[in-house]
Amino acid sequence: MRSHLLNDLTAERYRRAVTEGVERVAAQLARTEKPFTGVTVDALAPRIDRIDLDRPLHDTTAALDELQDVYLRDAVYFHHPRYLAHLNCPVVIPAVLGEAVLSAVNSSLDTWDQSAGGTLIERKLIDWTAARVGLGPAADGVFTSGGTQSNLQALLLAREEAKSDSAAKLRVFTSQASHFSVQKSARLLGLPPEAVVALPVDRDQRMRTVALAQELRACRADGLIPMAVVATAGTTDFGSIDPLPEIAELCAEHGTWMHVDAAYGCGLLVSPTRRHLLDGIEHADSVTVDYHKSFFQPVSSSAVLVRDAATLRHATYHADYLNPRRAAAERIPNQVDKSLQTTRRFDALKLWMTLRVMGAEGVGRLFDEVCDLAQEGFRLLATDPRFDVVVEPALSTLVFRCIPRTVTDPSRIDHANLYARKALFASGDAIVAGTKVAGRHYLKFTLLNPETTVDDIAAVLDLIAGHAEQYLGDSLDRAS
Ligand SMILES: Cc1ncc(COP(=O)(O)O)c(C=O)c1O
């Protein structure tokens, strides 16, 4: 069994096994004609149930054959141009290479003595990102498992900085379009259910700052504490960017922590043409960036950044066996002092390899391409009478629904759209997401693949209309 341990004696076995795995994935990617086979849970579950984990195959090739059957063949493939559903990007090869290296070396970024150079690489990437945000010389941050964890940590710091003796008094202001992790974080942090105040949005799905101003004033007047404002730079559904400069002013006026959730919009940090859309982010006290959304990185790759490194102390605990207090005094860089996690992957390496091979502008150009594509998709939808599109995209999502002319009952229209999404998924021809707008069911394209074309969008719209038509037994008017 020792022959399976990766070490100096097994380098050749490692090379062969990983190469065989890479060959399988490469072959699968090459022959994937649709983003999904449409396999059902009922069809797949017995194949996995049948496998007896107590009877190993003792053979890499056999295990890969089996994996083909239970996973690779039927996985959902984000690299396919007709995967248009959630905030998943196709990944860039330098990052995948980084992933292979980091799992083999297996550094753990909690302490310097488990990582060495990895710690410094992560720190440099944090400094680089913070500089792109414009957070100033005292900025810092740490890589996290994703936007949810980044938001949680940011709100933890905000809660501590609010210095309230009563969680019941704390309020967090965010827009109705912000990510649900804001609510989740508030609950995890012991805030009452009413702590998160979801503010209305304007027609472009951006937080109404007039409402924010009113709420902040009312909060103080009621003897409550405005713990944080969570602005979103790239809402999950609409890609809308809250008015960051106005929000920053209000936060400064009321002494409130400003967190910007740029999980999606962070790609703008490297965009050659759209960086200005993030203007105002430099005033934030904390920022969430998800490289695994708009930097084309494999899951997981995210960071939370802070304007003032000292605020990270709220996540610091010392253990004699790991990161004793004296280590900090000796200036030994133990990243665990800043993180909610202990053992932690060297995810930063993927971004490092990406920047060293492609350069930041290369990444930004890819993100620009999908934003341009969303504009073209919007024009297509806006001129097609079969569809209603909600808002012109700031980034790369399109929220729309089929509106059969012959049907006026809103709930039938809802069901036709729900049906179309399900039928499309079952066919595997394309995958789209769904959401609700003003209580009605809509469909959503999240465009993160520069290989997707306007023709793909047009073809998927035809498929959707076809499925909706089939559901209604009705014929929809074609674009004039
Ligand atoms: C705006 C926003 N914030 C946070 C998150 C959560 O990120 P993660 O899924 O990486 O935890 C998402 C995920 O879609 C998001 O869209």
The ligand as an SDF file (V2000), in Angstrom:
LIG
                    3D

 16 16  0  0  0  0  0  0  0  0999 V2000
  -22.9880   38.4310   -5.2450 C   0  0  0  0  0  0  0  0  0  0  0  0
  -22.5790   37.1260   -4.6350 C   0  0  0  0  0  0  0  0  0  0  0  0
  -22.0420   37.1140   -3.4310 N   0  0  0  0  0  0  0  0  0  0  0  0
  -21.6640   35.9700   -2.8260 C   0  0  0  0  0  0  0  0  0  0  0  0
  -21.8300   34.7580   -3.4550 C   0  0  0  0  0  0  0  0  0  0  0  0
  -21.4410   33.4900   -2.7510 C   0  0  0  0  0  0  0  0  0  0  0  0
  -20.2760   33.0010   -3.2990 O   0  0  0  0  0  0  0  0  0  0  0  0
  -19.8340   31.4660   -3.1130 P   0  0  0  0  0  0  0  0  0  0  0  0
  -20.8250   30.6560   -3.8860 O   0  0  0  0  0  0  0  0  0  0  0  0
  -18.4620   31.4470   -3.6590 O   0  0  0  0  0  0  0  0  0  0  0  0
  -19.8820   31.1620   -1.6520 O   0  0  0  0  0  0  0  0  0  0  0  0
  -22.3930   34.7280   -4.7320 C   0  0  0  0  0  0  0  0  0  0  0  0
  -22.5930   33.4330   -5.4080 C   0  0  0  0  0  0  0  0  0  0  0  0
  -23.1780   33.3480   -6.4580 O   0  0  0  0  0  0  0  0  0  0  0  0
  -22.7830   35.9390   -5.3400 C   0  0  0  0  0  0  0  0  0  0  0  0
  -23.3470   35.9630   -6.5500 O   0  0  0  0  0  0  0  0  0  0  0  0
  1  2  1  0
  2  3  1  0
  2 15  2  0
  3  4  2  0
  4  5  1  0
  5  6  1  0
  5 12  2  0
  6  7  1  0
  7  8  1  0
  8  9  2  0
  8 10  1  0
  8 11  1  0
 12 13  1  0
 12 15  1  0
 13 14  2  0
 15 16  1  0
M  END
$$$$
